[in-house]
């Protein structure tokens, strides 16, 4: 499977501009089967209050983003996992939408909200999903979910071979921690981070750390981008490598688990 990550700096509040940048990139790099894009990549990340969310939030699967991504994935024959601002009823969610070959496949709502996100969004209320693309199972988590090993383990136990990880990372050590998430679950992880600095109104500036990466089930960085430049990372992988959960001849990652003795 050929995987692509588009690391960029979204233009705050301009969904049309951001969708055009995403679409142009996907069409330019032909043959990519799975694209992973950053968290909230159609809207920007920093908001002063919930009032800022209303004009930008979308109901899925309708609206500008769904229309554009259904067309893009249909035309290019690819799958896209991207961070979006979702409205559901009266609630706003920091979500990741999945589109594949012209169809909306589903959505994941971020469970673990970071810092001031708690003032803006409702936390997700469902277990993180796993989607099937051909014979490949792909799990989804968002940004700060990385610090909770239960999320990646839940996805791995659900059969995920690849974990797609849209992110707007600001802490300095997540990218290294994702190596551990790959090793401890023996899965590929694809972290799509953004770059740039965003400042809105009276809010202090937020600078993102870039370094988007793809990591193998054995913890090898198969590709990594810089911390401050917009760029594309494309890596070819064999997803079936994630099916091998043997650590030694006598140790299997899942068979050796003993949940009955773990304290919650």
C-alpha positions in Angstrom: 0.0 0.0 0.0 1.3 3.4 -0.9 0.6 5.9 1.9 0.8 9.7 1.7 0.9 12.4 4.4 0.3 16.0 3.5 1.9 18.2 6.1 0.8 21.8 5.7 -0.4 25.0 7.4 -4.1 25.4 6.9 -5.5 28.9 6.3 -7.6 29.7 9.3 -11.3 29.9 8.6 -11.1 29.3 4.9 -12.5 25.8 4.2 -12.5 26.4 0.4 -8.8 27.4 0.3 -7.8 24.4 2.4 -9.9 21.9 0.4 -8.3 23.2 -2.8 -4.8 22.8 -1.4 -5.6 19.2 -0.3 -7.3 18.3 -3.6 -4.4 19.7 -5.7 -1.9 17.7 -3.7 -3.9 14.5 -4.0 -4.2 14.9 -7.7 -0.5 15.8 -8.2 0.8 12.7 -6.4 -0.8 9.9 -8.3 -1.0 6.3 -7.1 -1.3 7.0 -3.4 -3.8 4.6 -2.0 -4.2 6.2 1.5 -3.8 9.8 2.4 -3.6 11.0 6.1 -4.1 14.7 6.7 -3.7 16.8 9.9 -6.2 17.5 12.6 -8.8 20.2 11.8 -7.1 20.7 8.5 -10.0 22.4 6.8 -10.6 25.1 9.4 -7.5 25.8 11.5 -7.1 25.0 15.2 -7.3 28.0 17.5 -10.7 29.4 18.4 -11.6 32.1 20.9 -14.9 30.6 21.8 -17.7 28.4 20.5 -19.1 31.3 18.6 -16.1 30.8 16.2 -17.1 27.2 15.5 -20.7 27.7 14.2 -19.9 29.2 10.8 -17.1 26.6 10.1 -18.6 23.4 11.5 -20.1 20.9 9.1 -22.6 18.1 9.4 -21.3 14.8 7.9 -21.7 13.5 5.3 -22.9 16.8 3.9 -21.3 20.2 3.3 -18.3 21.4 1.4 -15.8 18.9 2.7 -17.9 15.8 2.0 -18.8 17.0 -1.4 -15.2 17.8 -2.3 -13.6 14.7 -0.8 -16.2 12.3 -2.3 -15.3 13.8 -5.7 -11.6 13.7 -5.1 -11.5 10.2 -3.9 -13.8 9.0 -6.7 -11.6 10.6 -9.4 -8.3 9.6 -7.9 -9.3 6.2 -6.5 -7.8 6.9 -3.1 -8.8 6.9 0.5 -8.5 10.1 2.7 -8.5 10.3 6.5 -8.7 14.0 7.6 -9.3 16.1 10.6 -12.6 18.1 10.5 -14.8 20.3 12.6 -18.1 18.5 13.0 -21.4 19.6 14.3 -23.8 16.9 15.6 -27.0 18.2 17.1 -26.0 21.1 19.4 -22.5 19.7 20.0 -19.2 20.3 18.2 -16.6 17.6 17.8 -13.0 17.5 16.8 -13.3 14.7 14.4 -11.7 12.7 11.6 -13.7 11.9 8.5 -12.9 8.9 6.2 -13.6 9.0 2.5 -12.8 6.2 0.1 -13.3 6.0 -3.7 -16.2 8.4 -3.8 -17.9 7.3 -0.6 -18.1 8.6 3.0 -17.1 5.7 5.2 -17.5 7.1 8.6 -16.2 9.4 11.3 -14.2 9.3 14.6 -14.8 11.9 17.3 -11.7 12.7 19.4 -12.1 11.1 22.8 -9.2 12.9 24.7 -9.4 16.6 24.4 -6.2 18.7 24.8 -6.0 21.8 26.9 -8.5 24.5 25.8 -10.2 22.1 23.4 -12.2 21.2 26.5 -13.9 24.6 26.4 -14.9 24.1 22.7 -15.6 20.5 21.9 -17.6 17.6 23.3 -15.5 14.5 23.8 -16.1 11.5 21.6 -18.5 8.9 23.1 -17.7 5.8 20.9 -14.8 3.4 20.7 -12.3 4.4 18.0 -13.3 2.7 14.7 -11.5 0.5 12.3 -12.2 0.8 8.6 -11.5 -1.8 5.9 -9.9 -0.6 2.6 -9.6 -3.6 0.3 -8.1 -6.2 2.7 -6.4 -3.7 5.0 -7.8 -2.6 8.3 -7.1 1.0 9.3 -7.8 2.4 12.7 -8.2 6.1 13.5 -7.2 8.2 16.5 -6.6 12.0 16.8 -3.6 13.9 18.2 -3.7 13.8 22.1 -5.2 10.3 22.0 -1.5 9.3 21.6 -0.8 9.7 25.3 -3.4 7.1 26.2 -2.0 3.7 25.2 -5.5 2.2 25.6 -6.6 3.9 22.3 -3.9 2.3 20.1 -4.3 -1.0 21.9 -8.1 -0.9 21.4 -7.5 -0.4 17.7 -4.9 -3.1 17.5 -7.1 -5.6 19.3 -9.9 -4.7 16.8 -7.6 -5.7 14.0 -6.1 -2.5 12.8 -2.9 -3.0 10.8 -2.4 0.7 10.3 -3.3 3.5 12.7 -4.0 6.8 11.0 -3.2 9.7 13.4 -4.3 13.2 12.2 -2.7 15.7 14.6 -1.9 19.3 15.5 0.9 18.5 17.9 2.5 21.1 20.1 4.3 19.0 22.8 7.8 18.0 21.9 7.7 14.2 22.4 4.7 12.7 20.7 6.5 11.7 17.6 8.9 9.6 19.7 6.0 8.1 21.7 4.4 6.9 18.5 7.4 4.7 17.9 6.4 3.0 21.2 2.8 2.8 20.1 3.9 1.0 16.9 6.1 -1.5 18.8 3.8 -2.3 21.6 1.0 -3.1 19.2 3.1 -4.2 16.2 1.2 -1.9 13.8 2.1 0.8 11.3 1.3 4.3 12.6 0.9 7.3 10.3 1.1 10.7 12.1 0.0 13.6 10.0 1.0 16.8 11.8 0.7 20.4 10.7 3.2 23.2 10.7 3.2 26.9 11.3 2.0 29.3 14.0 -1.6 30.3 14.5 -2.8 33.2 16.5 -6.4 34.3 16.7 -7.7 37.4 18.5 -6.6 37.5 22.1 -5.4 33.9 22.2 -1.6 33.4 22.6 0.2 32.0 19.5 0.3 28.3 19.0 3.3 26.8 17.1 3.0 23.3 15.7 5.9 20.8 15.6 5.6 19.2 12.2 7.8 16.1 11.9 5.0 14.0 10.4 6.1 10.4 10.1 5.3 6.8 9.2 6.5 4.1 11.6 6.8 0.3 11.1 5.5 -2.4 13.5 9.1 -2.8 14.7 9.5 0.9 15.5 11.5 2.0 12.4 10.8 5.4 11.1 10.1 4.7 7.4 9.9 8.5 6.6 9.8 11.8 8.5 9.3 15.4 7.5 10.8 18.6 8.9 9.5 20.5 11.8 8.5 23.6 9.9 8.1 23.1 6.2 5.0 22.2 4.2 5.7 18.9 2.4 4.5 15.5 1.3 5.7 12.2 2.6 5.0 9.1 0.5 6.0 5.6 1.7 5.3 2.1 0.3 4.5 -0.5 3.0 3.4 -4.1 3.2 0.4 -4.0 5.7 0.6 -7.7 6.2 3.7 -7.2 8.3 1.3 -6.0 11.0 -0.3 -9.4 11.2 2.7 -10.9 12.8 2.3 -10.5 16.5 5.1 -12.8 17.5 7.9 -11.2 19.6 9.9 -14.4 19.9 9.2 -18.1 19.0 7.5 -18.4 22.4 5.9 -15.0 22.8 2.9 -13.6 21.1 1.9 -10.0 21.8 -1.8 -10.8 22.1 -1.8 -14.4 23.3 0.5 -13.5 26.2 -1.8 -10.8 27.5 -3.3 -11.5 30.9 -6.2 -9.0 31.3 -7.5 -10.7 34.5 -4.6 -9.5 36.5 -4.4 -6.0 35.2 -5.6 -3.2 37.5 -7.8 -0.6 35.8 
